[in-house]
Amino acid sequence: MRRAIAEAEVGDAVLGDDPTAAALERYAAELLGKEAALFFPSGIMANTAALLVLGRPGTEAVIEAGGHILNYEEGAGAAWGGIQLRAVHTPDGLLRPDDVADAIRPPSPYLPQTSLVCLENTHNGAGGRVMPLPQLKAVVAAARERGVAVHLDGARLPNASVASGVPMAEYAAPVDTVMVAVSKGLGAPVGSLLAGSAEAMQRAWRIRRRLGGGMRQAGMLAAAALYGLRNHLPLLEHDHRRARDLASRAARIEGLSVAVPETNIVMIELADPRLQAAEMLGALERSGVRMVQFGARRLRAVTHLDVDDAGIARAGDALEQAVRELLP
Ligand SMILES: Cc1ncc(COP(=O)(O)O)c(C=O)c1O
């Protein structure tokens, strides 16, 4: 990837003549089965552009309550687009058609109207859960029946695809816009792609520029993204296997409780009330292992390209050591 970056042919992507950025956008559109795609500096900017393309000021976007767009994107849809997010609580992070049907406002002069539904696959907050394709199709159908557009935050759609064996384009086919990150499991330094119809991407192009996301010699970053998309997709399976390995090591430690991960995110519950998240993180850090707090009594560990089998063993040992220190 470093070599691809160094050797990338560049131009000025804002003027439309950076050949590597153009190649990436064509490749991503094809991979996602959409007419066009755009390279963004971040997933948040790409999600925000989708909200601004599909939504209207003063309307609502329906989203699962643990969704990234709702919880971790600085209220971008509200700040830049006057779009209000309507949270729907689910037991597992996965919206169902009835949830969407109930949350979409009926036509009424007294209620805000719904412009779009936001889906997330895999669902980060739900521990990398995959929304199965039939469920995704049924949810989109419930939105469409009510004239409502759908955006898919597929920051980790490559993981959903590898875990389920369903090509990314099949997940993307029913939705209006889809975002895929190259800076997560695919290992590129920067960027996300937003794909959709040519008309939607024309509008997204202006929004990207307005948000300051028009990048000039973008080819160097695009080369990394292309390299990740072309070469690293099959490697995600190893991240998933390593996540299951870490989960089973953690599950054997008394005081912790862990669900079997579907993809590369391991959620570790501090089941023993004497275990405190901040103290656990401190103890792990002293062993050179980093996790993040995700909720009052939950830690999140993510496997990726730079974590090998030995790293997983070290993380398992560090968890054991941390619990031993804190539960004398
Ligand atoms: C599901 C999801 N969507 C969007 C993003 C935002 O991506 P970025 O950090 O590139 O802005 C993230 C980042 O963690 C994410 O997990």
The ligand as an SDF file (V2000), in Angstrom:
LIG
                    3D

 16 16  0  0  0  0  0  0  0  0999 V2000
  -20.5760    2.7820   11.5710 C   0  0  0  0  0  0  0  0  0  0  0  0
  -19.6840    3.9740   11.3910 C   0  0  0  0  0  0  0  0  0  0  0  0
  -20.0610    4.9470   10.5540 N   0  0  0  0  0  0  0  0  0  0  0  0
  -19.3000    6.0280   10.3400 C   0  0  0  0  0  0  0  0  0  0  0  0
  -18.0820    6.1830   10.9560 C   0  0  0  0  0  0  0  0  0  0  0  0
  -17.2810    7.4460   10.7220 C   0  0  0  0  0  0  0  0  0  0  0  0
  -16.1300    7.2350   10.0210 O   0  0  0  0  0  0  0  0  0  0  0  0
  -14.9310    8.3080   10.1120 P   0  0  0  0  0  0  0  0  0  0  0  0
  -14.2640    8.0880   11.4220 O   0  0  0  0  0  0  0  0  0  0  0  0
  -14.0760    7.9840    8.9240 O   0  0  0  0  0  0  0  0  0  0  0  0
  -15.5250    9.6650   10.0030 O   0  0  0  0  0  0  0  0  0  0  0  0
  -17.6450    5.1900   11.8450 C   0  0  0  0  0  0  0  0  0  0  0  0
  -16.3630    5.3510   12.5510 C   0  0  0  0  0  0  0  0  0  0  0  0
  -16.0410    4.6550   13.4870 O   0  0  0  0  0  0  0  0  0  0  0  0
  -18.4670    4.0620   12.0730 C   0  0  0  0  0  0  0  0  0  0  0  0
  -18.1200    3.0950   12.9390 O   0  0  0  0  0  0  0  0  0  0  0  0
  1  2  1  0
  2  3  1  0
  2 15  2  0
  3  4  2  0
  4  5  1  0
  5  6  1  0
  5 12  2  0
  6  7  1  0
  7  8  1  0
  8  9  2  0
  8 10  1  0
  8 11  1  0
 12 13  1  0
 12 15  1  0
 13 14  2  0
 15 16  1  0
M  END
$$$$
